Amino acid sequence: MSNQKVIVITGASSGIGLAVAKYLADKDFLVYGISRSAIDDPRIRHKKADVTKLDELISVYQEIFDETKRIDGLINNAGMGISGSIEATSPEDADYMMKVNFMGVYYSIKAMLPHLRASKPAKIINISSVAGKLAIPFQGFYSSSKAAINAFSESLKIELKPFGIQVCAVMPGDIKTGFTKNRRKNKEELELYQKRVERSIAVMEKDEQNGMNPLVAAKAIHRLLKRRKLPLYKTIGFQYKLFIFLQRLLPTKWVNNLVGSIYGFNKE
Ligand SMILES: NC(=O)c1ccc[n+]([C@@H]2O[C@H](COP(=O)([O-])OP(=O)(O)OC[C@H]3O[C@@H](n4cnc5c(N)ncnc54)[C@H](OP(=O)(O)O)[C@@H]3O)[C@@H](O)[C@H]2O)c1
């Protein structure tokens, strides 16, 4: 068995996943990237799979383990967003987003655990979001999917401790990626929400497009992989660390008002 550490990352064809995959490959990890579309980089071994399909993940993770005989880390990064009022969100869009962002992480972990146990010590890094702790208006389903990832990571950490598998939920702040373009907006927003939705989406899109370089996330995740012990949570971005710190200290009502004011609702 080679000494080179093997990392599998979902959603490695774009944005944060691609930046992490390239950075880790340059740091001498053997990197497998999972996505539906191709990854045009010879440093990354691409395996095509959809995270909403458990059978596809079981099959590609088995292939990877057969090739490498070890898997040192799984980074569950594949994800997408939807926006608009909760009331006007179609059940199909809500269902699909939860399937990618939450069930996709569950399927990925379920399919990979036998291989991680066989390779221990191993690490699981779940890409959550600051929105998982500070829920954003008109991104209710997205925020809920990331809050679910946080709770899932907390349970999993305790369950997997005896097997030498550590778990961390990474919460990035705004990062400039394809996420903004790929976000699904409500097809038919209700008139009574329209103005507030537009204002809120304008703020979030501006924040994302002025956001951090994905390399910041890549470096933070590389540092996590090098650590002996993983923290349960890792926030990425100075101002977001401050938000999370304040969220822990301040009364919930104040925090909720603060989030409202960031999205321009204090002017009403
Ligand atoms: N950008 C931000 O500001 C930000 C902030 C906090 C957290 N995050 C989180 O970071 C993660 C990565 O987002 P990003 O910003 O890098 O977005 P992105 O540029 O849109 O990349 C999303 C990645 O997920 C993959 N993906 C989506 N659906 C998939 C599916 N069904 N099966 C397999 N792969 C799938 C895409 O690959 P294919 O389309 O090729 O399958 C792509 O590689 C997400 O979990 C997101 O929630 C992002």
PDBQT file of the ligand as one rigid body, heavy atoms in Angstrom, charges set to zero:
ROOT
HETATM    1  N1  LIG A 301     -20.041  29.692  -2.484  1.00  0.00    +0.000 N 
HETATM    2  C1  LIG A 301     -20.400  30.037  -1.254  1.00  0.00    +0.000 C 
HETATM    3  O1  LIG A 301     -20.483  31.236  -0.896  1.00  0.00    +0.000 OA
HETATM    4  C2  LIG A 301     -20.657  28.952  -0.221  1.00  0.00    +0.000 A 
HETATM    5  C3  LIG A 301     -20.763  29.334   1.122  1.00  0.00    +0.000 A 
HETATM    6  C4  LIG A 301     -21.010  28.358   2.084  1.00  0.00    +0.000 A 
HETATM    7  C5  LIG A 301     -21.125  27.032   1.720  1.00  0.00    +0.000 A 
HETATM    8  N2  LIG A 301     -21.026  26.681   0.401  1.00  0.00    +0.000 N 
HETATM    9  C6  LIG A 301     -21.161  25.262   0.054  1.00  0.00    +0.000 C 
HETATM   10  O2  LIG A 301     -20.012  24.832  -0.641  1.00  0.00    +0.000 OA
HETATM   11  C7  LIG A 301     -20.346  23.713  -1.460  1.00  0.00    +0.000 C 
HETATM   12  C8  LIG A 301     -19.780  23.931  -2.861  1.00  0.00    +0.000 C 
HETATM   13  O3  LIG A 301     -20.429  25.039  -3.446  1.00  0.00    +0.000 OA
HETATM   14  P1  LIG A 301     -19.722  26.009  -4.511  1.00  0.00    +0.000 P 
HETATM   15  O4  LIG A 301     -19.884  27.378  -4.003  1.00  0.00    +0.000 OA
HETATM   16  O5  LIG A 301     -18.376  25.531  -4.868  1.00  0.00    +0.000 OA
HETATM   17  O6  LIG A 301     -20.772  25.845  -5.744  1.00  0.00    +0.000 OA
HETATM   18  P2  LIG A 301     -20.585  25.422  -7.269  1.00  0.00    +0.000 P 
HETATM   19  O7  LIG A 301     -19.462  26.179  -7.883  1.00  0.00    +0.000 OA
HETATM   20  O8  LIG A 301     -21.953  25.574  -7.866  1.00  0.00    +0.000 OA
HETATM   21  O9  LIG A 301     -20.186  23.871  -7.202  1.00  0.00    +0.000 OA
HETATM   22  C9  LIG A 301     -21.124  22.891  -6.832  1.00  0.00    +0.000 C 
HETATM   23  C10 LIG A 301     -20.510  21.513  -7.047  1.00  0.00    +0.000 C 
HETATM   24  O10 LIG A 301     -21.462  20.540  -6.580  1.00  0.00    +0.000 OA
HETATM   25  C11 LIG A 301     -21.638  19.553  -7.599  1.00  0.00    +0.000 C 
HETATM   26  N3  LIG A 301     -22.978  18.987  -7.556  1.00  0.00    +0.000 N 
HETATM   27  C12 LIG A 301     -24.167  19.640  -7.521  1.00  0.00    +0.000 A 
HETATM   28  N4  LIG A 301     -25.170  18.766  -7.541  1.00  0.00    +0.000 NA
HETATM   29  C13 LIG A 301     -24.600  17.512  -7.606  1.00  0.00    +0.000 A 
HETATM   30  C14 LIG A 301     -25.126  16.191  -7.653  1.00  0.00    +0.000 A 
HETATM   31  N5  LIG A 301     -26.442  15.952  -7.666  1.00  0.00    +0.000 N 
HETATM   32  N6  LIG A 301     -24.255  15.162  -7.692  1.00  0.00    +0.000 NA
HETATM   33  C15 LIG A 301     -22.906  15.377  -7.707  1.00  0.00    +0.000 A 
HETATM   34  N7  LIG A 301     -22.363  16.606  -7.650  1.00  0.00    +0.000 NA
HETATM   35  C16 LIG A 301     -23.205  17.653  -7.608  1.00  0.00    +0.000 A 
HETATM   36  C17 LIG A 301     -21.366  20.283  -8.915  1.00  0.00    +0.000 C 
HETATM   37  O11 LIG A 301     -20.909  19.345  -9.899  1.00  0.00    +0.000 OA
HETATM   38  P3  LIG A 301     -21.743  18.821 -11.166  1.00  0.00    +0.000 P 
HETATM   39  O12 LIG A 301     -22.747  19.869 -11.502  1.00  0.00    +0.000 OA
HETATM   40  O13 LIG A 301     -20.680  18.625 -12.223  1.00  0.00    +0.000 OA
HETATM   41  O14 LIG A 301     -22.343  17.534 -10.736  1.00  0.00    +0.000 OA
HETATM   42  C18 LIG A 301     -20.218  21.205  -8.507  1.00  0.00    +0.000 C 
HETATM   43  O15 LIG A 301     -18.992  20.545  -8.632  1.00  0.00    +0.000 OA
HETATM   44  C19 LIG A 301     -21.871  23.584  -1.417  1.00  0.00    +0.000 C 
HETATM   45  O16 LIG A 301     -22.215  22.557  -0.501  1.00  0.00    +0.000 OA
HETATM   46  C20 LIG A 301     -22.319  24.929  -0.874  1.00  0.00    +0.000 C 
HETATM   47  O17 LIG A 301     -23.550  24.851  -0.188  1.00  0.00    +0.000 OA
HETATM   48  C21 LIG A 301     -20.793  27.614  -0.579  1.00  0.00    +0.000 A 
ENDROOT
TORSDOF 0
